[in-house]
């Protein structure tokens, strides 16, 4: 055990471990697209469960049950009890937290509970790991203030890590929806012009666009369920815009609301919004292409130019050394 702690305190051993972890992470990152399985069926199953919940909630509301306690959510187990006893929901969560989880695809109450427990538990775990390494494993002499300062920064990193992961999840989800949105609008335009209803249109588009963007297919299917069971169709469109958090989707939902309220032609609005979304996607691609040369400058200087100089000047240097 002592030899193990001594080895862990060796900087060369730590460097080797970190290098091995970096290589493993690189290999897994490159192999992830190949090993990743298609979870479209699981997403649709989740949407079906959510649709059943909407149906049950609306039936309960319309029936006006006498016992309101029957609609109260039951406890989710140990984690829910911890959140309730420590009052984490009032201390760490607000309306923005629930909205962010919904935008990331986490809609259930248990997801909020796990998120709050992680925000409290990870700082303790990170701080304990830092203190264990500094006081037990490491042999370097540091002041007590320095050790506790490192532990404090580790706890702060653990506190903000769930927020960073959540924002990353939201960004990836919005990117997938944003890329497939113009194609989905084109399909919606074709279906509307052929005489299909809005519910049938969204259901058909969800099936067709599911391969390109499972996230968008999931949201369209859930919106179709809300249009069928919610009392106000306007609320279903607004929920769709809130779950995605994209301006393009919000513009389309406003057009759908106005078309249903004032009877304006929906096909004309969809055609204009489809072209606008496609232009925005092209502008974003052109922006990324324009920013590529400055980003390649540093890698070329650091990696390509030394190799090029070695290939060009190498034979001359060998001849000079022989002379």
SULRAUR-V850452 format. One line per field, one symbol per residue. burial: 1 if it has 9 or more other ideal C-beta (glycine too) atoms within 8 Angstrom, else 0. Layout:
burial->???
//
This chain:
burial->00001101100011000000000000000000000000010011011001100110110100000000000000000011111100011000100011111111110001111111111101111110111111000100000000110111011111101100011011001101111111111111101100000111111111001100111111111111111011000111111111111101111111111110000001101110110111011000000000000000001100001000000000000000000
//
